[in-house]
Amino acid sequence: MTAYTGGPASRTCPNCNYPIPPGRRALCPNCHHPLIFDEQDEKPGATADTGLVKPTRTDDFDNTVIAQPMPPPPLIGGPPGRTCQSCGHVNPPNQLRCERCATSLDQQPAMPLPPPPPPPPPPPSRTGLAVAVVAVALVVAVGLGFVAYRVAAGPGSDPTVVTPPTMTVPSPIATLTANPTPTPQPELKRVKQSSIKAKASSTLPPQGNLSYDVENTLDRDPDTAWNSDGEDVGAFARVTLTYRFSTPIELRALEIYNGYQLSNESFYNNSRVKRVLVSTDATKQSFELLDKKGRQTLAFDFGQTKRVVLTVEAVYRDTPTKTKYKDCAISDVSFYRI
């Protein structure tokens, strides 16, 4: 039970006879009996000590009004009271409901608000993206530079790739241009001329002491030559020269002295080979020869073979002057093996 230590009581609770302190009280501090309307305020319109006005029943609705509350007197002595969260009144420490507004003093505090959601992750750094773009650009630039280098340098610039001399239009077999200056590689060995037998599909008959037999291409003398019989087969006939070896060889190069190289007059009076097809037991390859005197090397991996067939596919004529004879001439042929 709450002990009142203030001044004299203005009245007592009609329920428990507890002395009610002065001031506006909605509930008995002891038993929480509503003191709004008690036996002392039975007259309609009377004002109770609580500050409330008892309504006059003139119709079916309640027109009760609440007067402006007055601040309660402070408690003298004892422990601190309980403050009402609704009206701010300070109640005795053991009060269960507010003496002024009857609001429960044991209400649970409001539920705390949920914590705010975590901030979104930061956007991806642009530094990594910039590095990736620069790396891709460098790779593309290196690739384009390598392609440009290969195109500018030509097919023979890569030391890891062994290619024949300059390529021309392959129809139907790739045609290569003979290289007139390089000599066969040092490790290659010339095939002995005495171990080779030769035969031609067309040969110009001897004229006096001059012979035009195919054997002249094996004597290592550019002043002698094989000539086809142009009057019989024509200057553009696909005449052939066939060479057979005593044993199979790994053929890697040929040397050819094109045309009749006895003199400039003999060279231009007869047709010269422009394109020749080299056929072996392993492969076929076309080469373009230059229209000039001197040695021309056909470097190529012809594979293992026991024979070589040279087929004249085209000839030079009427350049730089008109060609006098229809014959086609070759002065010398040598073979190199590994």
CORUR-V787842 format. One record per pair of residues at least 4 apart in sequence whose ideal C-beta (glycine too) atoms are under 8 Angstrom apart, sorted by the first residue. I is the first residue (numbers start at 0). GAP is how many residues later the second one is. D is the distance in Angstrom with one decimal. If there is no record, write none. Layout:
<<I GAP D> <I GAP D>>
This chain:
<<0 17 7.5> <0 29 5.5> <1 16 7.9> <1 27 4.9> <1 28 5.7> <1 90 4.9> <1 92 6.0> <1 93 7.2> <2 75 7.7> <3 5 6.9> <3 14 7.9> <3 15 5.8> <3 17 5.5> <3 25 7.2> <4 70 7.8> <4 71 5.4> <4 72 5.3> <4 73 7.0> <5 15 5.2> <5 16 7.7> <5 67 6.6> <5 69 7.3> <5 70 5.7> <6 14 7.5> <6 15 6.6> <7 14 8.0> <8 10 3.2> <8 11 5.7> <8 12 6.3> <8 13 7.6> <9 10 6.1> <9 11 7.3> <9 12 4.7> <9 39 6.2> <10 8 7.8> <10 9 5.0> <10 27 7.6> <10 29 6.5> <10 38 7.1> <11 5 4.9> <11 6 6.4> <11 7 5.5> <11 8 6.3> <12 4 6.1> <12 5 4.4> <12 6 8.0> <12 7 6.0> <12 15 4.1> <12 17 6.4> <12 18 6.5> <12 20 5.5> <12 22 6.9> <13 19 7.0> <13 24 5.2> <13 25 5.9> <14 13 6.3> <14 16 5.3> <14 18 3.8> <15 12 6.4> <15 14 5.3> <15 15 4.4> <15 17 6.8> <17 10 5.7> <17 11 6.7> <17 12 3.8> <17 13 6.9> <19 5 5.7> <19 8 6.9> <19 9 7.5> <19 15 6.7> <19 29 7.7> <20 4 7.3> <20 8 7.5> <20 52 7.1> <21 27 7.4> <21 51 7.0> <22 26 7.0> <22 47 6.8> <22 49 5.5> <22 50 5.8> <23 25 6.1> <23 26 4.5> <23 27 4.1> <23 45 6.3> <23 46 5.9> <23 48 7.6> <23 76 6.5> <24 4 7.2> <24 10 5.2> <24 24 6.9> <24 25 5.6> <24 74 5.2> <24 75 7.4> <25 8 6.7> <25 9 6.4> <25 10 6.1> <25 24 5.6> <25 26 7.8> <25 72 7.4> <25 73 6.2> <25 74 5.6> <25 75 6.2> <25 76 5.0> <26 5 4.7> <26 6 6.7> <26 7 6.1> <26 8 6.3> <26 70 5.7> <26 71 7.5> <26 72 5.5> <26 75 5.5> <27 4 5.8> <27 5 4.2> <27 6 8.0> <27 7 5.9> <28 62 8.0> <28 63 6.0> <28 66 6.5> <28 70 5.9> <31 64 6.4> <31 65 5.5> <33 68 7.3> <34 13 7.4> <34 14 7.9> <34 15 6.0> <35 12 6.5> <35 14 5.6> <35 16 5.2> <36 4 5.7> <36 5 7.7> <36 11 6.7> <36 15 7.9> <36 17 5.5> <37 10 7.2> <39 8 7.5> <40 5 4.5> <40 6 7.5> <40 7 4.4> <40 13 6.1> <41 4 7.3> <42 11 7.8> <43 10 6.2> <43 11 7.6> <43 12 4.4> <43 13 7.5> <44 8 6.7> <44 9 6.7> <44 11 5.7> <45 7 7.8> <45 8 5.9> <46 4 7.7> <46 5 7.8> <46 6 5.8> <46 20 7.6> <47 4 5.8> <47 6 7.2> <50 15 7.1> <50 16 4.2> <50 17 7.4> <50 18 5.9> <50 19 6.6> <51 12 6.8> <51 13 7.9> <51 14 6.0> <51 15 6.6> <52 11 6.6> <52 12 5.6> <52 14 6.7> <53 10 7.5> <54 7 5.6> <54 8 5.2> <54 9 4.6> <55 7 7.9> <68 18 6.8> <68 20 7.9> <68 31 6.2> <71 17 5.6> <71 18 6.6> <71 27 7.4> <71 28 6.9> <73 16 7.6> <74 6 5.8> <74 15 7.2> <74 17 6.7> <77 14 7.5> <77 15 7.0> <78 14 4.7> <79 13 6.8> <80 9 4.3> <80 10 5.1> <80 11 5.3> <80 12 5.7> <80 14 7.2> <81 8 7.3> <81 9 4.7> <81 10 7.3> <81 11 6.2> <81 13 5.7> <81 23 5.0> <82 5 6.5> <82 6 7.3> <82 7 5.3> <82 8 7.4> <83 4 6.2> <83 5 4.6> <83 6 7.8> <83 7 6.3> <83 14 3.9> <83 16 6.8> <83 17 6.5> <83 19 5.7> <83 21 6.4> <84 18 7.4> <84 20 8.0> <84 22 6.7> <85 12 6.6> <85 15 5.5> <85 17 4.2> <86 11 6.5> <86 13 5.4> <86 14 4.7> <86 16 7.1> <88 9 5.6> <88 10 6.4> <88 11 4.2> <88 12 7.1> <90 4 3.7> <90 7 5.8> <90 8 5.5> <90 14 6.3> <91 7 7.9> <94 4 6.4> <94 10 6.1> <95 8 7.0> <95 9 6.1> <95 10 6.7> <96 5 5.2> <96 6 6.6> <96 7 5.6> <96 8 6.2> <97 4 6.0> <97 5 4.6> <97 6 7.9> <97 7 6.2> <102 4 7.5> <123 4 7.0> <123 5 7.1> <124 4 7.6> <125 4 5.9> <126 4 6.5> <127 4 6.5> <128 4 6.4> <129 4 6.4> <130 4 6.3> <131 4 6.5> <132 4 6.3> <133 4 6.4> <134 4 6.6> <135 4 6.4> <136 4 6.2> <137 4 6.3> <138 4 6.4> <139 4 6.3> <140 4 6.2> <141 4 6.4> <142 4 6.5> <143 4 6.2> <144 4 6.2> <145 4 6.4> <146 4 6.3> <147 4 6.1> <148 4 5.7> <148 8 7.6> <149 7 6.8> <149 8 7.3> <152 4 3.3> <153 12 7.7> <154 6 7.6> <154 8 4.9> <154 11 7.7> <154 12 6.7> <155 7 5.9> <155 9 7.7> <161 139 7.3> <162 4 7.9> <163 12 4.2> <163 121 7.3> <163 123 7.6> <163 134 7.7> <163 135 6.4> <163 136 5.0> <164 11 5.4> <164 12 5.0> <164 13 6.4> <164 14 4.6> <164 122 7.9> <164 134 7.1> <165 10 7.1> <165 11 4.4> <166 7 6.4> <166 8 7.5> <166 9 6.3> <166 10 7.9> <167 7 4.5> <167 8 7.2> <167 9 6.3> <167 120 5.6> <168 6 6.7> <169 4 3.7> <169 5 6.0> <169 116 7.3> <170 4 7.6> <172 104 6.6> <172 111 5.5> <172 112 6.4> <172 113 4.8> <173 111 6.4> <173 112 6.3> <174 100 5.9> <174 111 3.9> <174 112 6.4> <174 113 5.4> <175 109 6.5> <175 110 6.8> <175 111 4.4> <175 112 6.7> <175 122 7.2> <175 124 7.1> <176 110 6.8> <176 111 4.5> <176 112 7.8> <176 113 7.3> <177 78 6.8> <177 109 5.4> <177 110 6.8> <177 111 4.8> <177 112 6.3> <177 118 3.8> <177 119 6.5> <177 120 5.4> <178 117 6.8> <178 118 5.1> <178 119 8.0> <178 120 6.9> <179 110 5.6> <179 112 6.7> <179 114 5.5> <179 115 6.4> <179 116 4.5> <179 117 7.4> <180 116 7.9> <181 115 5.5> <181 117 7.3> <182 114 6.9> <183 4 4.3> <183 6 7.7> <183 68 7.6> <183 69 4.8> <183 71 7.2> <183 113 6.6> <183 115 7.3> <183 152 4.5> <184 67 7.6> <184 68 7.7> <184 114 7.9> <186 151 6.6> <187 64 5.6> <187 65 6.0> <187 148 4.0> <187 149 6.7> <187 150 6.2> <188 147 6.6> <188 148 5.7> <188 149 7.4> <189 144 5.9> <189 145 7.2> <189 146 5.7> <190 4 6.5> <190 5 6.4> <190 54 6.5> <190 58 6.2> <190 143 7.6> <190 144 4.2> <190 145 7.0> <190 146 5.7> <191 4 7.5> <192 25 4.5> <192 26 7.3> <192 27 6.7> <192 141 7.8> <194 50 6.2> <194 51 4.4> <194 52 7.8> <195 22 6.0> <195 47 5.4> <195 48 6.9> <195 49 6.0> <195 50 7.9> <195 139 7.2> <196 46 7.3> <196 47 4.9> <197 16 4.6> <197 17 6.0> <197 19 6.6> <197 20 6.0> <197 43 6.6> <197 44 6.9> <197 45 5.1> <197 46 7.8> <198 15 6.4> <198 42 7.5> <198 43 4.8> <199 13 7.9> <199 14 4.0> <199 26 6.2> <199 28 7.3> <199 39 6.9> <199 40 7.1> <199 41 5.2> <199 42 7.6> <200 38 5.0> <200 39 4.5> <200 40 7.8> <200 41 8.0> <201 26 4.3> <201 27 5.0> <201 30 6.5> <201 31 4.8> <201 35 6.8> <201 37 4.6> <202 9 6.1> <202 10 6.1> <202 11 6.4> <202 23 6.9> <202 24 7.2> <202 25 6.9> <202 26 6.3> <203 8 4.2> <203 23 4.0> <203 24 6.4> <203 25 4.8> <203 26 7.4> <203 123 5.4> <204 7 7.6> <204 24 7.0> <205 4 6.3> <205 5 4.9> <205 6 6.9> <205 7 7.9> <206 5 7.8> <210 5 6.7> <210 13 7.7> <211 4 6.9> <211 13 6.6> <211 14 5.9> <211 15 4.0> <211 115 7.7> <211 117 7.9> <212 13 6.7> <213 12 4.7> <213 27 5.9> <214 4 7.0> <215 5 7.5> <215 8 4.0> <215 9 5.6> <215 10 5.3> <215 115 7.5> <215 116 7.9> <216 8 7.5> <216 9 5.1> <216 24 7.0> <216 113 5.7> <216 114 7.1> <216 115 5.6> <216 116 4.5> <217 114 7.7> <217 115 6.9> <218 5 5.9> <218 113 7.4> <219 112 6.2> <219 114 7.1> <220 110 7.9> <220 111 6.9> <221 35 4.7> <221 39 4.3> <221 40 7.8> <221 109 4.5> <221 110 5.4> <222 38 6.8> <222 39 4.8> <222 108 7.4> <223 38 7.7> <223 107 6.8> <223 108 8.0> <224 34 7.6> <224 35 4.4> <224 36 7.0> <224 37 7.1> <224 41 7.9> <224 104 4.6> <224 105 6.4> <224 106 4.4> <224 107 8.0> <225 15 7.0> <225 103 6.6> <225 104 5.4> <225 105 7.9> <226 33 6.8> <226 43 6.4> <226 100 4.2> <226 101 7.0> <226 102 4.8> <227 5 6.3> <227 9 7.1> <227 11 4.7> <227 84 7.7> <227 99 5.5> <227 100 4.6> <227 101 7.7> <228 4 6.0> <228 98 7.0> <229 4 6.3> <229 5 5.2> <229 41 7.2> <229 95 5.9> <229 96 2.7> <229 97 4.2> <229 98 6.8> <230 95 6.2> <232 4 3.8> <232 6 6.2> <233 92 6.2> <234 36 4.9> <234 80 5.9> <234 82 6.1> <234 88 7.7> <234 91 4.1> <234 92 7.5> <234 93 6.3> <235 78 7.4> <235 79 6.3> <236 75 7.6> <237 73 5.7> <237 74 6.2> <237 75 6.5> <238 72 7.7> <238 73 5.2> <238 89 6.5> <239 69 5.7> <239 70 6.6> <239 71 5.0> <239 72 7.4> <240 68 7.3> <240 69 4.4> <240 89 7.2> <240 92 7.4> <241 65 6.5> <241 66 7.6> <241 67 5.1> <241 68 7.9> <242 64 6.5> <242 65 4.7> <242 66 7.7> <242 67 7.7> <242 90 7.2> <242 92 7.2> <243 62 6.5> <243 63 4.8> <244 4 5.5> <244 60 7.7> <244 61 5.5> <244 62 7.0> <244 90 7.8> <246 59 7.3> <247 33 7.6> <247 56 5.3> <247 57 6.4> <247 58 4.6> <248 55 7.1> <248 56 6.8> <248 57 7.7> <248 86 7.4> <248 88 4.1> <249 53 7.3> <249 54 5.4> <249 87 5.4> <249 88 4.8> <250 29 6.1> <250 51 4.0> <250 52 7.0> <250 53 7.6> <250 54 5.5> <250 57 6.9> <250 84 6.3> <250 85 7.5> <250 86 5.8> <251 47 7.1> <251 48 7.3> <251 49 6.2> <251 50 6.9> <251 84 5.8> <251 85 6.4> <251 86 5.6> <252 44 6.0> <252 45 6.3> <252 46 4.7> <252 47 7.1> <252 82 7.7> <252 83 4.2> <253 24 6.8> <253 43 7.3> <253 44 4.3> <253 54 7.5> <253 79 6.6> <253 80 7.0> <253 81 6.0> <253 82 7.3> <254 40 5.5> <254 41 7.2> <254 42 5.5> <254 43 7.7> <254 77 7.5> <254 78 7.1> <254 79 4.2> <254 81 7.4> <255 17 7.7> <255 20 7.7> <255 33 6.6> <255 39 7.6> <255 40 5.2> <255 42 6.7> <255 74 6.5> <255 76 7.2> <255 77 5.6> <256 4 5.6> <256 36 7.7> <256 37 7.2> <256 38 6.0> <256 39 7.5> <256 73 7.1> <256 74 4.0> <256 75 4.1> <256 76 7.8> <257 14 5.2> <257 15 5.4> <257 31 4.9> <257 32 7.3> <257 33 7.6> <257 34 7.7> <257 35 7.8> <257 38 6.2> <257 72 6.4> <257 73 7.4> <258 8 4.8> <258 11 6.5> <258 13 3.8> <258 14 7.5> <258 32 7.9> <258 34 7.0> <258 70 5.3> <258 71 7.3> <258 72 6.7> <259 6 4.3> <259 7 5.8> <259 9 7.6> <259 10 4.8> <259 69 3.9> <259 71 6.3> <260 5 7.3> <260 6 5.9> <260 32 5.1> <260 70 4.5> <261 4 4.3> <261 5 7.7> <261 69 7.9> <262 4 6.8> <263 4 6.4> <263 29 7.7> <264 4 5.9> <265 4 6.6> <265 63 8.0> <266 5 7.2> <266 26 5.9> <267 52 7.3> <267 53 5.9> <267 55 6.7> <268 54 6.5> <268 55 4.1> <268 56 5.7> <269 53 7.0> <269 54 7.7> <269 55 5.1> <269 57 4.9> <269 58 6.9> <269 59 4.4> <270 44 4.1> <270 45 6.5> <270 46 5.2> <270 52 6.0> <270 54 7.5> <270 55 6.8> <270 56 6.5> <270 57 4.4> <270 58 7.1> <271 17 7.4> <271 19 5.7> <271 43 6.3> <271 44 4.4> <271 56 7.4> <271 57 6.9> <272 16 5.2> <272 39 5.5> <272 41 7.8> <272 42 6.1> <272 43 7.7> <272 55 6.5> <272 57 6.3> <273 14 6.6> <273 15 6.4> <273 17 7.1> <273 39 7.8> <273 40 4.2> <273 41 5.4> <273 42 5.0> <274 11 6.0> <274 12 7.1> <274 13 5.2> <274 14 7.3> <274 37 7.9> <274 38 4.3> <274 39 4.2> <275 10 7.1> <275 11 5.6> <275 13 6.4> <275 34 5.4> <275 35 6.7> <275 36 6.1> <275 37 6.5> <276 7 6.4> <276 8 7.5> <276 9 4.9> <276 32 8.0> <276 33 7.4> <276 34 4.2> <276 36 5.5> <277 6 7.1> <277 7 5.3> <277 8 7.5> <277 9 6.5> <277 20 6.6> <277 22 7.6> <277 24 6.9> <277 30 6.6> <277 31 7.6> <277 32 6.2> <278 4 7.8> <278 5 4.7> <278 29 7.2> <278 30 4.3> <278 32 6.8> <279 4 7.5> <279 22 4.5> <279 23 6.0> <279 25 3.7> <279 27 7.1> <279 28 5.6> <279 29 7.9> <280 22 7.1> <280 23 6.9> <280 24 4.0> <280 25 6.1> <280 26 6.5> <281 20 6.4> <281 21 2.7> <281 22 6.0> <281 23 5.6> <282 18 7.9> <282 19 5.9> <282 20 5.4> <284 15 5.7> <284 17 7.3> <285 27 6.7> <286 11 5.1> <288 7 5.7> <289 6 6.2> <290 25 4.5> <290 28 6.8> <301 6 7.5> <307 27 6.8> <309 20 7.9> <309 23 7.4> <311 16 5.8> <314 13 5.4> <316 6 4.4> <317 4 5.0> <317 5 5.2>>
